[in-house]
Amino acid sequence: MTRELVDSGSVLRSVDPVYGAEVARYPVATRDEVVAAVDGARRGRIEWAGLPATERRRELLRWKRLLHTRRAEILALLTRENGKVGADAEIELTLTLHHLDWAARNAGRVLRSRRVSSGLLMVNQASRIERQPCGVIGVIGPWNYPMYTPMGSISYALAAGNAVVFKPSEYTPAIGQWLADTFVTATGRAGVFTVVHGPGATGAQLCRAGVDKLAFTGSAPTGRKVMAACAESLTPVLMELGGKDAAIVAEDADLQRAARAVLWGATMNSGQSCAGVERVYVVAAVAERFLEALAEAARAVQAGRDWGPVTMPGQLATITRHIESALADGGTALVGGPESVRAPYVDAVVLVDVPQDSAAIREETFGPVVTVNRVPDLDTAIAAANAVDYGLGAVVFSKRHGASIAQRLEVGMVSVNDVISYGAVPALPFGGHGGSGFGRIHGEAGLFEFTTPKSTTHRRFHLPVEISAHNRRRRDEWALTAISRLVGMR
């Protein structure tokens, strides 16, 4: 089974990751067509940005309701093109609708113009901050969550008054096209949200096509290429580059709950989640009981029933390499092993006592594989969790110490006594730092990400002393000195 460009690269062919049946074909956008899409979006955004926030809210909610009404179509497409099982597809659609609803309903409140204090020195000025749309946002989306993840940029950018040009993954072009088509159907507006199709080269063209900001989700190596392309025109970027998220299991954790949650976090969506659980550090005093519960849970699930195939065939080699290197480095397989990789599926694999310098610990696996290491105490667990290049999310299981542990973890997001729950809360920003990128989607921060602040002052009255002039009198100088001293003494 392969996914490929055909007709000398002029047509993008999407296929079912399980059976290899063709799902859709789309022309690969030429450089001129990408530029034309951005130019069209720049024209389309004029009316869209000029709408009152209440009107954009109505139109986005109309789009949300259409997505809900046509849910059977997109659920089937998520299964055919992306390979998701029914539950994973339902979760992705629900999260997408939830975030679109929040962005639509809250953009007006979050982004409204607000007055700020002018301070003692500028007491005669009325000062305001307003947020203006960036303009045209380029979005390059991933294949693992082809709706939820790019819509974290698309819906917030649209709610803030921008137009969007979206390049979906070459593995899931039909899902991206469906999103854009339903937007036009719901709103009747062409040019506000458009799609260009193609491989990585098309994404590079989008970076150079004059967008005002570029939001990218993908691997760190590809992210560096995107940043380099955008740097040529000083185009600002938002980078969500994956993770190697750790779970910490404390001595006072609910071990049965922790085991079930860790397994789900490691295997949901076939382990193809940037914020999925890939590493576990469990305090030695409860390690055996936790491992027994985890092994029991892992043996009760099966790829093809509880999760779908590995979407990108090349990822199977990485998963196999990580399993084999973990065992060669001295780790042991508690559940599964290299034989668990049976293309296009991978069954659950639990590896124990894998050295910290192993590839299975340091590199993103992106498969249903989790390592579990025993540690003597929580300090050791926290240090080990922080000792990777990624800084996206983390999980903590503890009845009494969850908050204090979470505070010490060097990541952008933490779930305590649950897994990845922050991703389902629209008001919370989503993103990390280090090798996981920078910038935020979701929440108020996600709306701010697609706007720029404009500061305005308006002189309300004249002061008895003149500060902003060259022909100041001596009493003006004295007054300025007095104000300076007052400011310094406060």
N, C-alpha and C positions, 0 to 999 in steps of 0.2 A: 504494500500500500504506500503510495507516494502522493504528495501534493506538489504541483509543479506549475510553472509558466509554460504555455504552449504557443505555437505559432510565432516562433522567434521572439518571444518575450512580449508580444502585443496583447495577449489575452491571459487573464488570471483565472486559473481553474481551481475551484474549491471542491474537495471531496469529503465524503463521510470517513472519519478516522477509523471506523471499525470495518466497514465493508468495501470501502474504496469507490463507492458509487458517486458519480458527479452530483454536486449540490447546485452549483451555479457557475457561470462564467461572466467575467466583466472585463471590458477593455482596460488595459493598463494606461493610466493617464500619462500623456507626454509632458515634457517640461512646460510647453506653452499652455497646455490644458490646466496644469496645476496653477500657473500664474493667472490664467483666466478665472479659475475658481476663486482665488483670493481677491482678484479685482471685483468679481461679481459680489462676493461677500462684503467688500467695502462699500459697494453701492447699497446692498440690501440692509446693512446695519444702520444706515442713516435714519430710515423710518423706524426701525426696531428700537434703536437707542433713544429716539425722540418720543416714544410712547411713555405715558405715565407708568410708574411701577405697578399700579393696580391693573392696568391693561395687560402688561406682560404677564402678570400673575394669572389673569384669566386665561390667556392663551396657553400658557404652560400647563395649567391645570386641565385645560381641554385636551391637551396632548396626553397628559397622564391618564385621563379617563379613556382615551382611545387605546392606549397601550393595554390598559386593563381589559377593555372590551375584546381586544384581539389577542388576548393572552394565549389562547390555544395555538395560534400561529407561531408566536415567538418561542413558546416552550418546545414545540416540535422542531423548530429550527435550531435551538440550542442543543438539542439531542442529535440532530442529523449532522450539523456542521461542526459542533464542538465536542460531541460525544458525551454530554452530561446525562447522568441518570435523572429520573423524574424529580427527586427531592432536591438535588443540586440546582436544577433548572428553576424550580419554584423559589428556592432561596434567592437565587440571583435576580429573578424578576421582582420579587417582593422588595428586596433592598433597593433596586433601581427606582421603583415607584415611590418608596419611602423618601429617598433623597431628593428626587425630583419635586415631590410635594413640599418638602422643607425649604428647598431653594426658592421655589415659586412664592411660598407664603411669607418668607422672612427677608427677602432681598430688599424690599422697600424700607423696612424698619432698620436693617443693619446698615444700609448704604445711604440713608438720608443725610442731608447736610446738617451739621451740628455746630453750635457756637462753642467757643472755648475762651477761657480767660486770657486777656491780653497782658496781664501782669502790671506791676507798678510803673515800669518805665513807659509802657504804651497804654496807659489808662484811658486815653482819649480815642482809642481804636476799638472798633467792633471786629472781632476775629472769628472766622468760620473755616471749617474743613468740609469739603465735599469730595465724594468719591465719583470719579468718572470712569466709564468703561475703557478698557485698553484699546479696543477697536476690533480687529480680526484675530481670533485665537486659532492657532493650528493645534490640533490634537492628534497624536500618534498613539494608537491604542494597542493593547496586548490581546493575545488569543485565549488566555486562561480564564478571564472573566470579561468576555467581549462586550457585555452590556454594562454591568455594574461599574467596572473600573473606569472606562472612558466617560461614562455618564457622570462620574464624580467631577470631571472637568467640564463636560459639555453642558449639563443642566445648570451648574453654578455660573458658568460663563454667560449662558443665554439669559439667566435671571438677572445678571448684572448689566445687561444691555449690550453685550458683544454679539458679533456674528462668529460662526465656527466653521472651519474647514477641517474635516475629519478624515484621516487615513487609517482605516481599520487594519488590523493584522491581515496579511495575505492568507492566513489560515482561516479567518472568519470574515470574509468580505460581505457575505450575504446578510449577516446580522447587522453590520454597520450600515448597509444600504437600507435595510428594513427600518432602522431607527430614523434615518433621514427622511425616508418616504413617508413615514407616519407623521413626522413633524409637519411636513408640507400639507398632508391631508387634514390634519387637525387645525392648522392655523391659516392655511391658504397662502403662506409666505414663502416664496422662492428666494434663494440667495442668502437666507439667514443661517441655515444649517445645511451644508452640502458635504458630499463625500467625493474623495478621489481614491482610486484603487491602484495598487501596485506593490512591489516588493520594497526592500529597504531603500533602494535608489529613489523611489517616489517620495519616501519620507524625507530624504536629503533635499529633494527639490522643494518640498513644502517648507523646509527650514529656510531656504533661500528665496522664497517667493514673495516676501514682503509682509509676512504676518507680523502682528504687533507683539505677540507672545506665543511661545510654543510649550505645550504640556506633553510630556513624554512619559510613558510607562513601559519598562522593559529591563533588559539586563544592563549591568554596569558598563561592559565594553561598548555596547551599542549606545548607551547614554553619553559616553565620552565623545563618540562620533557626532551625535546630535548636537552636543554643546559646541564642538569645534565648528560645525557648519553654521550654527546660529551666531557664533562669535564673529564671523566675518561681517555681519551687519549689526552687531551689538544687540541682537534680538534676545530679550530676557527669556529664561527657561524655567520650567517647573519639572523636577526630576523625581520620579518614583521608581527606584531601581532594585527592588526586591529585598530579601532579608534572609537571615539564618536564625529565626526566632527561637528563644530558649524558654523552657518552663522550669520553674523552681518549685519543688515539692518539699515543704517544711515538715518537721516532726509532728506538728499538730494538724496536718491536713486531713481532710476527708479523703482517704486513700481510694476508695471505690469510685467516688465522684471524680477525683483527679485522674485516675486511670482511664475512665470512659471519655473524659474531656480531652485528655492528651491524645488518645487514639483518634478521636474525631478530628482534632486539630491537625494531626499528622497525615490523615488519609482523605479528608474531604476533598472533593474535586480532584481525586487521584493524587493528592499531595501537591497539586499545582496551584499553590496559593502563596503569594509573597509573604503574607503574615501567618502562614501555617507553622505548626510546631515541628521543628526539625531536631532540637536538642532538649534533653531533660537532665536536670541535676537534682538528685533526690538525696536527702540527708540519710546517712548510712543506717541510723537507728530504725528507719521504717522502709528501707530500700527493698528488702526481700518481700514484704507484704505488698508493696506497690508493684513490684515486678510480677508477682503472681497474678495480681488483678489485671495488669496490663496485658500479660500473655494470654490470659483467659479471654479478654475482650478481643484481642487481635486474632485469635484462632476462630472466633465466631463470625468474622466478617470475610467478604470475598469480593475481589475485583470483578466487575461485570455485573454484579448485583447491587452492591452498596456504593460503588463509585464506577466511573466510566474508564475509558482507555486513556493512555498517555497521548495527548493531542499531537504533539510534535514528535515524529519518529526519532529524530536525532537525540532527543532527551533520554531515550532508553539506554544509550551508551554511557551517558553521565551517571545515571542511576546504577547501572551495573558496575561501573568503575568505582563508585563510592562504596558500594557494598563490599566488593573484593578488596579494596585498599583498607577498609576498616578491619576486615578479618586478617589481612596480612600484617597490619600494624599491631595486632594483639587483641583486638576485640573479639567478642563471641556473638553468635547469632542466637538470640532467645526464641525468636519466631521468624521463620522464613530464611532467605539467603539468596544467593545468585539465581537459584532455580525459581524464585518468585517472579522473575522477569520473564513473562511469556507474552511477547508482543501480540497485540498492542496494549495488553494489560500488565499491571504489576500488582501482586498481592502485598499485603502488609508485611513489613520487615521491621523487626525490633532488634537493634544491635546494642550490646552491653559492654561497658568498660572500654570504650574506644579512646585512644590517646588524643589529647587536645590538639596535636599538630597534624592529625589525620585529615585528609581531604573531606571525609564524611562529616567532620566537625567544622571545618573552616570555609568550605565552599557550599553554595546553594545547591541542594540536590534536586528539588522540584519534583519529588516523587513520594509515594507513600512509605517513606523510610524514616525512622526516628532512632536516634542514639540516646541511651540512658546511662549516665555515669553516677556512681555513688560518690558522695562527698562527705567529709567529716562534720561540716557545720554550714550554717547559712552564709557566713563570710566567704568561705571557699566557693560556694555556689554562685554568689553574686559576682565574685571576681572572674570565675570561669564564664559566666553568662556574658560579661562585658568584654571578654578577651577575643573578640572577632572584629572584622572590619565593618560589619553591618550594624545598623542601629535603628531597625524599624519598630518591631513590637516585642512584647514578652508576656509571659503568663506566670502568675504566682498562685500557689495553693497553700493557704495558711488561715487558720481560724482567728489568730490573734495578731499576727505580724504582717499581714498582707500589705497594708499601707506603707509601713516603714521599709519593707523590702522593695516595693515598687518605686519608692522615692530614690533608691540608690542605683536603679538600673538605668543604663545610659542608652535609652531608646526614646522614640517619640510617643509610644502608646503602651499601656499595660492593662491587662485584664486580671482581676483578682477573683479567684475561685470560679472562673469561667474561661472560655477561650474565644478570643477575637470579638468579644461583645462590643468593643468600641467601634468596630466597623459598621454596626447596625444602629448607631446613635447619630443621627444626622447633625446634631449640634456640635459634635466633637470633631476637631480637625484630625485628618489622617495623613501621616507622613513620618519620615524619620530623618536621620542624619548619617554622616560618614558614608560608607559604601551603599547605603540605602537611599541616598539622594538628598534633596532639599526642596523646600516649598511645601504647601499643604493644600489638600482638597478637603471638601466637606466643611460644614459649620460656617461661622462668621469668617474664620481665617480663609476658608475656601472662596467666599465671596470677595474678600479683600484681595485675594491672589489675582483676580481678573479685573481689578480696577486700579487706578492710580489716584493718589490724593492730590487735591488742589487746595492751596492755602490762600485765603483772601482776607485783607484788612480793609476797613472803611473808616476813615476819620470821622468821628461823630461831632467833635467840637475842638476848638483851638485851646491849647494850653497857654497859660500866662507866660510861659518860658518857651523859647524856640530851641528845639534840639536838632532837628534835621535841616540845618541850614548852615552856611559858612559865615553869615554876618551876625553871629551870636553876640549878644551884649554880655557885659561882665556878670550881671545878675543871672543870666542864662547859664554861664559857666559854673557859678556857685550852686545853682539849683541842680545841675547835672552831677556835680560832686556830691551833693547831699543825697540825691537819689541813689547814687552808686554806693554810698556808705550804708544807706538803709537796706539796700538789697544784700549787701555783704553781711550785715549784722543779723539778718532774719534767721 
